[in-house]
Amino acid sequence: MSHSTLLTSLENGIFTITINRPDKLNALNKDVFADLDNVIDEIQNNPSIKSAIITGAGNKAFVAGADITEFNGLDKAGAMALATKGQDIFFKIERSAKPIIAAVNGFALGGGCELAMACHFRVASDNAKFGQPEVNLGLIPGYGGTQRLTQLIGKGRSIELLISGSMIDAATALQYGLVNYVVSPDELLPKAKAILTLVNTKAPLAIAACIQAANAVYDSTSNGYATEINAFGNCFATEDMKEGTSAFLEKRKALFTGK
């Protein structure tokens, strides 16, 4: 499937998605959102895809923010509809049963920071910059940024960044727990692929259950412990669980099939 604003490639079960608007610093517009919406469905529906990476084209930006030109003329109802659409797409990323890593190269600001935070975790190049500068426009984040930033780095640091509009560098993002690793730009995609190469050897249904249970920590409509118990029980009904335990007892490598 082709996408007007994305480049995609599939290698060894890892699907790399590159937001390809380098002349606009990969800013999010309606076309990018539509393509992201479709590509997340592609990840879920294509059995050849085991995991995914989202990154940005060029060396300057992952995603430098939303395309502000599309804000012109929006009233309250239109703005709320835009935020709802963005949140719905980012929820699809967050709830993906297959792991999705953000490989952050350069600026991840505003909607770009929100996109990175919707991924299951983040690897950053040492030139990455993160921030939610919406207050400089008289706005606040609308695609889940107030919530995920607070979940990831804590209330005090989150509110400081939200109300100051300040950026933090990759080293600070690592210190705050916003990213898992900081590497050189040349090592960014290889690092993300190395992590997913390991992850792809594990049981797919168990991976999906881990993501579901971890997400339940922040879901006010569910009991995370009950989610864990149910998912734990479900794993016992899978062929992968039988294969994994047999392989352990037989001292051999497990071959998981996702069944």
LOLUMMAR-530176 format. One record per residue (C-alpha): residue in one letter; x, y, z; residue number from 0. Coordinates in steps of 0.02 Angstrom, whole numbers, m for minus. Example, Ala and Ser with C-alpha at 12.3 -4.5 7.8 and 13.67 -1.06 7.14 Angstrom:
BEGIN
REC	A	615	m225	390	0 $
REC	S	684	m53	357	1 $
***
This chain:
BEGIN
REC	M	0	0	0	0 $
REC	S	68	172	m47	1 $
REC	H	51	327	61	2 $
REC	S	73	505	m1	3 $
REC	T	165	567	154	4 $
REC	L	250	408	216	5 $
REC	L	391	296	158	6 $
REC	T	379	115	216	7 $
REC	S	491	m38	208	8 $
REC	L	479	m213	280	9 $
REC	E	634	m312	325	10 $
REC	N	645	m466	437	11 $
REC	G	472	m432	508	12 $
REC	I	514	m251	555	13 $
REC	F	408	m120	467	14 $
REC	T	493	50	457	15 $
REC	I	378	200	433	16 $
REC	T	461	365	385	17 $
REC	I	358	525	389	18 $
REC	N	416	606	229	19 $
REC	R	387	794	229	20 $
REC	P	566	852	261	21 $
REC	D	534	1023	181	22 $
REC	K	402	1051	317	23 $
REC	L	506	967	453	24 $
REC	N	383	822	439	25 $
REC	A	243	924	515	26 $
REC	L	79	833	545	27 $
REC	N	m63	881	429	28 $
REC	K	m225	796	380	29 $
REC	D	m136	692	248	30 $
REC	V	m7	627	372	31 $
REC	F	m145	584	495	32 $
REC	A	m242	491	360	33 $
REC	D	m86	395	308	34 $
REC	L	m41	353	488	35 $
REC	D	m218	292	519	36 $
REC	N	m205	175	369	37 $
REC	V	m29	116	404	38 $
REC	I	m72	65	583	39 $
REC	D	m211	m43	512	40 $
REC	E	m84	m116	392	41 $
REC	I	30	m162	537	42 $
REC	Q	m110	m254	625	43 $
REC	N	m176	m342	470	44 $
REC	N	m14	m397	387	45 $
REC	P	50	m558	466	46 $
REC	S	222	m526	392	47 $
REC	I	240	m373	505	48 $
REC	K	295	m418	681	49 $
REC	S	344	m245	744	50 $
REC	A	367	m68	681	51 $
REC	I	473	89	692	52 $
REC	I	410	266	663	53 $
REC	T	540	397	616	54 $
REC	G	556	557	515	55 $
REC	A	640	596	350	56 $
REC	G	800	698	351	57 $
REC	N	917	743	494	58 $
REC	K	826	892	568	59 $
REC	A	661	825	631	60 $
REC	F	562	675	685	61 $
REC	V	405	783	678	62 $
REC	A	425	968	719	63 $
REC	G	241	986	764	64 $
REC	A	70	1008	686	65 $
REC	D	49	1101	522	66 $
REC	I	m13	1265	595	67 $
REC	T	m81	1323	427	68 $
REC	E	m223	1199	451	69 $
REC	F	m275	1287	613	70 $
REC	N	m332	1441	518	71 $
REC	G	m520	1463	525	72 $
REC	L	m552	1327	653	73 $
REC	D	m684	1365	782	74 $
REC	K	m707	1275	947	75 $
REC	A	m804	1130	871	76 $
REC	G	m680	1110	730	77 $
REC	A	m533	1113	850	78 $
REC	M	m614	982	960	79 $
REC	A	m647	872	809	80 $
REC	L	m465	890	755	81 $
REC	A	m403	843	929	82 $
REC	T	m521	695	937	83 $
REC	K	m459	631	769	84 $
REC	G	m278	649	822	85 $
REC	Q	m309	563	989	86 $
REC	D	m401	420	905	87 $
REC	I	m254	386	788	88 $
REC	F	m127	397	928	89 $
REC	F	m232	279	1035	90 $
REC	K	m222	154	890	91 $
REC	I	m32	165	900	92 $
REC	E	m29	150	1090	93 $
REC	R	m148	2	1088	94 $
REC	S	m64	m88	943	95 $
REC	A	m42	m272	983	96 $
REC	K	124	m264	890	97 $
REC	P	266	m160	964	98 $
REC	I	294	12	887	99 $
REC	I	453	108	930	100 $
REC	A	482	293	894	101 $
REC	A	657	325	825	102 $
REC	V	672	511	861	103 $
REC	N	794	603	748	104 $
REC	G	796	790	784	105 $
REC	F	646	894	837	106 $
REC	A	497	807	917	107 $
REC	L	391	955	963	108 $
REC	G	205	979	991	109 $
REC	G	113	846	892	110 $
REC	G	280	764	856	111 $
REC	C	316	739	1040	112 $
REC	E	139	674	1060	113 $
REC	L	165	550	918	114 $
REC	A	328	489	994	115 $
REC	M	244	468	1164	116 $
REC	A	102	367	1087	117 $
REC	C	230	237	1032	118 $
REC	H	271	99	1154	119 $
REC	F	441	174	1190	120 $
REC	R	569	290	1115	121 $
REC	V	749	284	1054	122 $
REC	A	827	455	1022	123 $
REC	S	976	519	927	124 $
REC	D	1089	634	1027	125 $
REC	N	1028	784	927	126 $
REC	A	845	755	974	127 $
REC	K	743	891	1056	128 $
REC	F	576	865	1142	129 $
REC	G	444	988	1195	130 $
REC	Q	262	1041	1201	131 $
REC	P	273	1226	1151	132 $
REC	E	86	1250	1120	133 $
REC	V	72	1387	1254	134 $
REC	N	174	1497	1137	135 $
REC	L	24	1491	1019	136 $
REC	G	m105	1517	1156	137 $
REC	L	m146	1331	1150	138 $
REC	I	m118	1170	1242	139 $
REC	P	m75	998	1171	140 $
REC	G	m227	915	1095	141 $
REC	Y	m169	743	1042	142 $
REC	G	m143	670	1216	143 $
REC	G	15	766	1262	144 $
REC	T	m44	828	1432	145 $
REC	Q	m86	651	1483	146 $
REC	R	59	548	1413	147 $
REC	L	194	673	1461	148 $
REC	T	130	669	1641	149 $
REC	Q	122	478	1639	150 $
REC	L	299	464	1573	151 $
REC	I	396	597	1671	152 $
REC	G	285	641	1819	153 $
REC	K	169	785	1858	154 $
REC	G	294	916	1914	155 $
REC	R	411	901	1767	156 $
REC	S	266	885	1647	157 $
REC	I	177	1042	1705	158 $
REC	E	341	1139	1700	159 $
REC	L	370	1091	1518	160 $
REC	L	188	1119	1471	161 $
REC	I	173	1294	1545	162 $
REC	S	347	1355	1498	163 $
REC	G	347	1285	1321	164 $
REC	S	530	1241	1347	165 $
REC	M	624	1107	1250	166 $
REC	I	733	973	1328	167 $
REC	D	879	887	1244	168 $
REC	A	903	700	1224	169 $
REC	A	1011	681	1379	170 $
REC	T	878	765	1486	171 $
REC	A	742	660	1404	172 $
REC	L	841	505	1453	173 $
REC	Q	862	567	1631	174 $
REC	Y	675	603	1642	175 $
REC	G	628	431	1575	176 $
REC	L	550	500	1417	177 $
REC	V	667	396	1309	178 $
REC	N	746	226	1336	179 $
REC	Y	910	255	1242	180 $
REC	V	1012	396	1167	181 $
REC	V	1129	352	1023	182 $
REC	S	1217	441	881	183 $
REC	P	1112	480	727	184 $
REC	D	1200	342	629	185 $
REC	E	1156	216	765	186 $
REC	L	973	267	784	187 $
REC	L	886	147	665	188 $
REC	P	1011	5	695	189 $
REC	K	977	19	883	190 $
REC	A	788	17	859	191 $
REC	K	802	m130	740	192 $
REC	A	916	m226	860	193 $
REC	I	787	m208	999	194 $
REC	L	646	m266	886	195 $
REC	T	749	m409	816	196 $
REC	L	758	m477	993	197 $
REC	V	575	m440	1028	198 $
REC	N	522	m528	868	199 $
REC	T	592	m692	935	200 $
REC	K	466	m690	1078	201 $
REC	A	287	m754	1081	202 $
REC	P	176	m630	986	203 $
REC	L	20	m660	1089	204 $
REC	A	118	m637	1250	205 $
REC	I	192	m476	1182	206 $
REC	A	17	m412	1142	207 $
REC	A	m42	m460	1316	208 $
REC	C	105	m367	1397	209 $
REC	I	60	m209	1300	210 $
REC	Q	m124	m225	1345	211 $
REC	A	m88	m251	1530	212 $
REC	A	39	m109	1540	213 $
REC	N	m83	9	1454	214 $
REC	A	m216	m39	1581	215 $
REC	V	m114	48	1717	216 $
REC	Y	m172	214	1644	217 $
REC	D	m348	162	1592	218 $
REC	S	m473	227	1719	219 $
REC	T	m608	113	1648	220 $
REC	S	m515	m49	1684	221 $
REC	N	m430	m138	1828	222 $
REC	G	m250	m170	1777	223 $
REC	Y	m228	m316	1895	224 $
REC	A	m385	m399	1830	225 $
REC	T	m325	m368	1652	226 $
REC	E	m163	m454	1697	227 $
REC	I	m250	m604	1774	228 $
REC	N	m360	m626	1622	229 $
REC	A	m216	m608	1500	230 $
REC	F	m110	m729	1604	231 $
REC	G	m249	m857	1593	232 $
REC	N	m272	m829	1408	233 $
REC	C	m89	m865	1378	234 $
REC	F	m113	m1040	1449	235 $
REC	A	m234	m1078	1308	236 $
REC	T	m104	m1040	1173	237 $
REC	E	9	m1155	1075	238 $
REC	D	149	m1031	1106	239 $
REC	M	138	m1062	1294	240 $
REC	K	152	m1249	1266	241 $
REC	E	299	m1223	1149	242 $
REC	G	385	m1100	1266	243 $
REC	T	373	m1211	1420	244 $
REC	S	422	m1367	1322	245 $
REC	A	572	m1278	1248	246 $
REC	F	626	m1220	1420	247 $
REC	L	615	m1393	1495	248 $
REC	E	701	m1470	1344	249 $
REC	K	838	m1338	1347	250 $
REC	R	809	m1283	1167	251 $
REC	K	759	m1122	1079	252 $
REC	A	572	m1094	1068	253 $
REC	L	492	m1071	898	254 $
REC	F	337	m965	922	255 $
REC	T	198	m957	792	256 $
REC	G	77	m832	868	257 $
REC	K	m55	m965	899	258 $
***
